[in-house]
Amino acid sequence: MLGISVYAGLDLSLEENIKYLEEAKQLGIENVFLSLHIPEVNNNFLTEVKELLLTINRLNLNLTADISKKYFEKINLNKFNFDALRLDFGFNTQEIAELSQNKDYKINLNASTLTESDLKSIIFHGGNSDNFEASHNYYPREETGLSEELLLKKNNVLKKYGIEVAAFVPAKYKKRPPIKAGLPTLEKHRFLTPQTAAQDLLKLGIDKVYIGDSRASTDELKDFTAVNKDITIIPIEIFDSISQEEKRLLNLVHKNRQDPGEYIIRSETARKNKKNKIIPNNNIKRFKYALTIDNCNYQRYEGDLQILKKEYPADKRINVVADAGDSAVLIEKVKEGDKFKFKIKGE
């Protein structure tokens, strides 16, 4: 479900890339995307590629090799184990169809540019639809990433043919050169954390998520591998005035009520787990994506926890305890009955 990307001949040395692969494996990541056709690579590219392929095989990681026809003819891939070939630049319909007949690896199609007409043509020319998977592009230049609407449109075509789809999220630690503006599939993810963007993609029906950039930090990797389809992780910034009881409630695993209000996520967990009195505090205007807990002035609703999807006025019965604004893309997708938990920034 989760993976990283590695790049030979760019900003990271061979040794740094190998260390990154080993760290990712240790943290539970099983998938690697290896691009074999980047224009800006150095003269050590082919040598480093072969060493990386050997390392990926040694670590028993699932490998998708992104390759142009030029490098397909230069690198003897028969020497290495890989799970999928993503065919880029230079392959025609007939060649893709023929390659899909092999039994050793899958053919990974370009989910961002492929049309249904293209797919029908590949199948018409003998393509084995059972041996296809797909992955979206990542977009190095700012403002060029896909919209959510277009991603869903492309995915719907592929899903109709039973094809699984992958996509990319950026990292903040070491962005890939030369542009260094992140490598997301969706433009709205460009400045989000890998964890938040990955959860959003999974909620959109993506089957596999790769970190696209050169390297994620150890903390980014740990947060990324904590992603779980069953529980949405919502990063928050808490206010300094928060009480110990309020913080204890934040640290629970919550479940959105089956009947939440129109513009709120409402925990069915917090109020029934309240143990101590909640004193009125920070009764400020409730901004969009504020996290609130009802205080003792709200009587039987004391402990009621909500995340707001619109602004509300200040209320002396309601404490504003945290800001969940960086998680907006996730908050808008939490449905009734969904489980969620909070990740307090800095902890």
N, C-alpha and C positions, 0 to 999 in steps of 0.2 A: 504493500500500500504506500510506503514511503521510501524515498531515495535521495541520493545526492548526485551532483554532476562533477566530473573532473575534466581538466583541459591540459593537454600536453603542449609544451612549447610556449606557454604564456607567462603569467606573473609568478606562479608558484613553481619552485624547483621540483624535480622528480622526487626528491626525498620528502619534500613537504606534501606533495600529492599522495605519496605512499602512506605517510603518517595520517593524513586525513582519512584515507580509505580504512585504515586500521582502527582509527577512533570511531568512525561511523559504524563499522561492523561490531565493535565492542558495545556500542550503545543500542544495538538491535536493528540497525538499518540493513536491509537485504538487497536493495536495488541501486544500480549505478547507470548513469547516462554518460556516455563517452562520445564527445563530438570529434569527428575526424576530418573536418573541412572548414577550419577557421582561417580567414585570409591573413591575420596578423601574426601567425605562429613563427617561431624562430627556426634556425637551422637544425636544432636537435629534435625537431618534432617527431620524425619517424622512429628514432631511437627511443625516445621517451614513451611513445605510444606502445611499442612492443613491451617495454618494461611494465607499463601500467596494465596492459592486458594480462601479463603473467601474474601480477599482484592480485588483480581482480579474480582471476581463476584460482589462485592459491587461497584466497579468503572465501571462496565459494559464494561470491556475490552474483546476483542476477544482472546480466549485462545487456543493455541496449546500446548498440553502436550506431551513431548517426554518421552516415557516410555518403560522400558524393561519388559519382562514377569514377572520377579521376583517382581517388584514393582506394576505391574498391579494387582497381586494377593494380595499384602499387603495393598494397598490403596483402600478404598471404594469410587470409583469415582462417584458412583450414588448420592452421597451427594452434588456434585458440578456441576456447569454448565461449560461446555467447548465446543469449536467449532470443535476441531479436535484432534485426537490421532495420534501421530507419533510413529509408531510401530518399536521399535528397538530390538535388541538381543532377540532371543528365540521364536519368532512367526514364525510358518510355513505357507506355502501357504494356506492350508485349513483354518487355524485360521484367517488369514487376510481376506480371502474371506467371511467367516462367519461374522466377525465384520463389514464388509462393508455393510451388509444388514440392519444395524440399521438405524433409521431415526433421531436420536438425534444429531449425530455428524459425521463429515467426518473422513475418514482414510487417514492419511498423510504418503505417501510412501517416502522411502529414494531415492531421485533423483540422488544421486552421485553413488550409487552401483546397483540400479535396472537396469536390462537389459530388452529388449523388450520381450525376451523369458520368463522372470520372470513374466512380466505383463500379457502376454497371458495366462500363467499357472494360475494366480490368477483369471482371468476372466473365464477361462475354469472351475474352481472349484466353480463358482457361484458368483465371485466378482462383485459388482455393480460399474461399471466404472464411473457412474454419481456421485458417492459418494467418489471419490478419489481426493486428491490433493497431492502435493509432496514438499519436501524441501531438499535442498542440505545439506551435512555435513559442519561443520566448522572444521578447522584444527589447533589445538593448537601448533603443532611442526613446527618450521620454515622449509621451503623447501618442505612441503608436501601438500600444497594447490593445487587445480585443476588449469589446464591451461584453458584459454578462449576457446580454440578449443574443449577440452573435455566437458566443460560445455555446449557449444552450441550443441554438438553431443547428449548429454543426454537429453537436453531440447527438441530437435527436435522429439525424440521418444515420450516423454510425451505429447507434444503439438498435436501430431498426434491423440492422444486419448482424446483430449480436457481437459487435466489435467493442472491446474495452478501450477506454480513453485515458491518457495521462496528460498532465499539464504541469506548469512550473510556477514556483514562487521565488521571490528574491531573498537574499540574505543581506544583513547590514555590515557584517564584519569585514569581508573582503569581496568587494564587487568586481566583476570581471572586466578587465580592460578590453578595448581602449576607452570606451565611453564611461564606464563605471557608474551607471545610473540604475543598476538593478536589472535582473532578468526575469520579469514576470510574464505570464501569459495574459492576465487581465491588467489593464492600465490602473484600475483602482487599487491594485495590490502593491504598486511600486514602492510605497513607503511604509508598508505594513511589515510586521514581523513574520518570519516563516511559519510560526505556529498559528497565528491568526489567519493568514492567507490560505494556509493548507486546510484549515477547518472549513473555510468558506468554499473552497473548491470541492471538498468532499460533500458538502451540503448541496452543491450544484450537480452532483452525480458523477464527478470525476472518480475514476477507479484507482489511479496511482498519481502521487504528487512527488515531484522532484524539486529540491532546492537548485535553482539554476546557476547561481553565482559561484565564483571560484572557490570560496570557502566560507562556511558558517563557523561561528565561534563555538566553543564547547557548550556554553550556556544555550546558544541558539539551537544546537543539535539536541540537547537534553529536552528543551521545551518542545521541539519539533517531534521527537519520538514519544512524547507524552500524549500526542494527539490520539483521540479515541472517538470513534464514530458514535458511541453510546452516550458520551457526556461532553457537552460543549464547555470548553475552558475559556472564561471571560477575564482578560486582564483588566485590572482596575487600579486607580490611584486613590488611596484613602486619605481623608482629611486628618490632620494631626489631632483634632478634638475627639476622635472616635473613642468610645469606651471599650473596656475589656469585654463586656457582654456583647456589644455590637460586633466586635472583631471575632468573638467566638462563633457568633451566628454566621458571619461571612465565611468562615472556614468549613462549614458544613457542605455536603453535597445536596443541592437543591433540586426540586422538581417543579416546573411551571404548572400551575393549576390547569385543570381541564376547562375552566371557565375564566381565564384571565380577562381583565378589562381591555377595552378596545385599544388603548395606547400604552399598555404596560405589560411587562412580564411580572408575574406575581407568584412568589414562592409559596408552595403549600407546606413547606418543611419548616421554615423559620419560626413562625408564631408558636407552633406546638412544641418546639424545642427550647423556647425561652426559659431561662432559669432565674435571672435576676432583673430587678427593676431597671428600666431604660429611662434615664433622666433626659428631659428636653435639652437639646443642644444643636447648634448650627442650623437653626430653623430659617434658612435662607431661601430665596427664590429657587424653585426646583427646575433646573435647566434640563434640556434634552439629553438623555442618556445618563442622568443622575441616578445614583443608587440610594434609595431611601429606606429607613426603618421607622415605623411608627413608635412614638414614645408613650409614656404612661398617661399622658393627657388624652390619648385616643382610646382609653379604657380597654375594652375587650379585644381591640385590634393591636394592642401593644405587641411589638415584635414582628408585625407584618412587614415583609421585605419586598420591595418592588424595584424594577428598572424601568425608567420612563422613556417613552418613545416620542414625547412632545413636552413642551414647557408647561409648568403649572406654577401658580403663585406660591409664595411662602405660606407655611401653615405651622403654627406653634405646636401642633400635635405630631409633626413629622420631622425627623432628623435627616439631613442630607449627609451621608457618611462616605461617599466615594464618587469618583467620576469614571464612567465606563465608556467615554467617548471614542477611545481608540479601538473599541470593539464593536463599533456601529454595524459593520457588515454582518457580524454574527448575531447581534441582538435582533436585527430585523428578520432573522431566519429561525429564531427559536419559536417553536410551535407549542401548542397546548400539550401538556404531558411530557415534554422534553426535559431531560436532566441537564443540569449545568452546575459548574463550580467556578469559584473565583481564583485568579492568580494575582496576588497583591504585588505590585511592582516594587522591586528592591528587596523582596524576601524570597 
